[in-house]
Amino acid sequence: MSEPKSPLAASSKVPASDRRKRGRSKLQRPFRVRPSIVMAEDFEETGKTANVSRTGLYFITRRSGYFRGMRLFVNVPYEPNSSVPNTEYVGEVVRVDKHGEQQFGIAVHLVSTI
């Protein structure tokens, strides 16, 4: 599989040890996610990211069905009415954080483009 193209322009290469600290941008980019496998509850979720990196995104949701290792189809940035096709990635949920009573933070690593 090929390295995914960045949803944001990469300004410089950051060593792996520093990637997490410096690689995140607190940008709210429109996104769309949906499961890549058939599930009991099929869904599509759209929203804005809390932050993005060269190969990932993080968003807040009220949906409780995400789990570590879950594969997703991801569009980021997502422009539903654009005449230009949205780039689609295969992503994998790497972390699910609890945010209060009914919200979850979802960290997704972009594995490859489709």
C-alpha positions as CSV (number, residue, x, y, z in Angstrom):
1,M,0.0,0.0,0.0
2,S,1.2,3.5,-0.7
3,E,1.8,6.3,1.8
4,P,-1.3,8.4,1.8
5,K,-1.1,11.9,0.4
6,S,-1.5,14.5,3.1
7,P,-4.9,16.2,3.6
8,L,-2.8,19.2,4.4
9,A,0.3,20.4,2.7
10,A,3.3,19.0,4.6
11,S,5.7,21.9,5.2
12,S,8.6,19.9,6.5
13,K,9.6,16.3,7.4
14,V,9.4,15.7,11.1
15,P,11.3,12.8,12.8
16,A,9.0,10.1,14.1
17,S,9.9,10.8,17.7
18,D,8.6,14.4,17.3
19,R,5.7,13.8,14.9
20,R,3.0,13.7,17.5
21,K,4.1,16.9,19.2
22,R,4.6,19.0,16.1
23,G,2.6,17.1,13.5
24,R,-0.8,18.1,14.6
25,S,-2.6,21.2,13.3
26,K,-5.7,22.3,15.1
27,L,-7.6,22.8,11.9
28,Q,-11.3,22.2,11.5
29,R,-11.5,20.4,8.2
30,P,-14.7,18.9,6.9
31,F,-14.7,15.1,6.8
32,R,-16.8,12.1,6.1
33,V,-16.3,8.6,7.5
34,R,-18.1,5.3,7.0
35,P,-17.2,1.7,7.8
36,S,-15.3,-0.2,5.2
37,I,-16.9,-3.5,6.1
38,V,-20.5,-4.5,6.4
39,M,-21.8,-3.9,9.9
40,A,-25.0,-4.5,11.7
41,E,-25.5,-0.7,11.8
42,D,-24.3,0.9,8.6
43,F,-23.6,4.6,9.0
44,E,-22.1,7.7,7.4
45,E,-20.8,10.5,9.6
46,T,-19.8,14.0,8.5
47,G,-18.4,16.8,10.6
48,K,-15.3,18.9,11.2
49,T,-12.0,17.6,12.6
50,A,-10.6,18.8,15.9
51,N,-7.1,18.4,14.5
52,V,-5.3,16.8,11.6
53,S,-1.8,15.6,10.8
54,R,0.0,14.5,7.7
55,T,-1.4,11.0,8.1
56,G,-4.3,11.2,10.4
57,L,-7.3,13.1,11.9
58,Y,-9.1,13.4,15.2
59,F,-12.7,14.2,15.6
60,I,-15.4,14.4,18.3
61,T,-18.6,12.4,18.0
62,R,-21.7,11.2,19.9
63,R,-21.6,7.9,18.1
64,S,-20.4,5.1,20.4
65,G,-19.8,2.4,17.9
66,Y,-16.2,3.1,17.0
67,F,-13.5,0.7,18.2
68,R,-9.7,0.4,18.0
69,G,-8.7,-1.4,14.8
70,M,-12.0,-0.5,13.0
71,R,-11.4,0.2,9.3
72,L,-13.1,3.2,7.8
73,F,-13.4,5.0,4.4
74,V,-12.4,8.6,5.1
75,N,-12.8,11.7,3.0
76,V,-10.8,14.7,4.3
77,P,-11.3,17.4,3.3
78,Y,-14.8,16.6,2.3
79,E,-16.7,18.8,-0.1
80,P,-20.1,17.2,-0.9
81,N,-21.2,19.6,-3.6
82,S,-17.8,20.0,-5.3
83,S,-17.4,19.2,-9.0
84,V,-13.9,17.8,-8.1
85,P,-14.0,14.2,-6.7
86,N,-13.1,14.0,-3.0
87,T,-10.0,12.0,-2.2
88,E,-10.9,8.8,-0.3
89,Y,-8.6,7.1,2.2
90,V,-8.7,3.8,4.1
91,G,-8.3,4.7,7.7
92,E,-7.9,2.7,10.9
93,V,-9.2,3.8,14.3
94,V,-6.1,3.9,16.6
95,R,-7.7,5.4,19.7
96,V,-11.1,6.1,21.2
97,D,-11.2,8.7,24.0
98,K,-14.2,9.4,26.3
99,H,-15.2,13.1,26.4
100,G,-17.8,13.6,29.1
101,E,-21.0,11.6,29.2
102,Q,-22.0,11.2,25.6
103,Q,-19.0,12.2,23.5
104,F,-16.0,10.4,22.1
105,G,-12.8,11.5,20.5
106,I,-11.8,9.3,17.6
107,A,-8.1,9.2,16.3
108,V,-7.8,7.8,12.8
109,H,-4.6,6.9,11.0
110,L,-4.8,7.2,7.2
111,V,-3.4,4.0,5.9
112,S,-3.7,4.5,2.1
113,T,-5.6,6.3,-0.6
114,I,-8.1,4.5,-2.7
